[in-house]
Amino acid sequence: MLKWALIFFVVSLVAGALGFTNVAAGARGIARLLFGLFLVIAVVIVIVAFALGQAVF
């Protein structure tokens, strides 16, 4: 999921540099959504791992 967020971020940067502002805004929105979802899932996994008493590191 993080990989897709980075891909959409790069697409957004390239589209913005080339002047495709609508495409850049759409890709930026998707990248922000995917990155936020990744963060939420990562935090939930860490909390569950600590709750179960297993070392994450």
Summary of the structure (lengths in Angstrom):
residues: 57
radius of gyration: 15.7
end to end distance: 21.2
largest distance: 50.9
contacts: 134
relative contact order: 0.15
helix: 84%
strand: 0%
